[in-house]
């Protein structure tokens, strides 16, 4: 099992999760985070830290696409280990449908 970041992180990018991760397996895009599925040790400490409920175990239904999404972008983006402010409008976009199509950017974040 591994944990992955799902669509609700997009355009919110809360980073509460990165500070509790013991193995630094979070990677930062311009407007979302991902978890490297091969680096995650399945400890689960990040899941309850996410205000947007965007971190899910890969054992839930239909998670295969998110595992691949997380793997792809974790290999392209910089690691993030320090909490940052969420994106402007994060509270309003929390739970919004269709965020992958509407807002997702492949651009890397700053990391750090």
N, C-alpha and C positions, 0 to 999 in steps of 0.2 A: 504494500500500500504506500501511497504518497499523497501529499496534499497538493492542490493546484489552485491558482487564482482564476476566478471565473469573470464573466461579463460585467458584473456589478461594480468591479473595481474601476473599469474604464470611465474616464472623465470625473472620477472622484479622487482616486489615488491616496487613500489614507495610508500612512506608513507606520502605524502603531505596531504592526506585525514584525517589522524588520528588527526592532530592538530586542525582541524576545527570542529570536531565532538563534539557537546555539551553534549552527553550522554555516550561517551567512549564505543561504541559498536563494535569497531574493534578488531579483534583477529589475532595474528600473527603465521603463520606457518613458516617453514624453508625457503620456497621460494614463499610465497604468503600471502595475507591477506584475511579475510572473515569478514562479518558483521553479528552479531546475529540478525536475522529477528524479534525476539520478543522484542528486546531492541531498535531497530531503531525507531525513532519518525517521520520518513518520512520528515524531514526538507529539505533534498536535498542539503545541503551546501557542502557535500563531492564530489558530482558528478562532478562539474566543476573543482575541484582541481586535479583530476586524469589525469596525463599526458598521460596515456595509454588508456584512455576512457574505463576503465574496470568496472566502477561502473554504474549499470543500474537499473531503477525501475522494480519491479517485474510485472508490468502491460504490459511490452513488450512481444511479442510472445516467447514461448519456455523458459520461465524463471523458470518454476517449478523445473527443475533439479538443477538450481543454488540456489534456495531458500533452497532446502534440503541440498545441498552441504555446503552452508554457515551455516545452522543450525547445521549440524553434527560437523563441525570442530570448530565452535565457542564454542561448549561445551567441546572441548578437548584441545584447545590451550589457551595460556595466552593473556590477554588484552594488547593492545598496545596503548599508548597515546602520545608518543614522536616520532617526525620525525627522521628517520634514512636515511643513504645513500641507493640508490637503489642497487640492485644486480649488480655485474660486468656483462657487456654485455647486460644490460637492453635495451639500445637504439637499439641494433641490433635485439633483440628478440621481440620488440614491434610490434604487429600485426601478428606475426608468427602464422601459423595454426597448430593445433594438439598439443598445449602445455600441455594439460591435460595428454595426453598419453605419451608424450616425457619427460616431466620435473617434473611433480607434485610429491611432497614429503608429506607424512602424518606426518612427524616429526614436532613437535612444534618449534616455534621460541623462542627467548629469552623474548619477551614481554618488557614492560617498557614504 
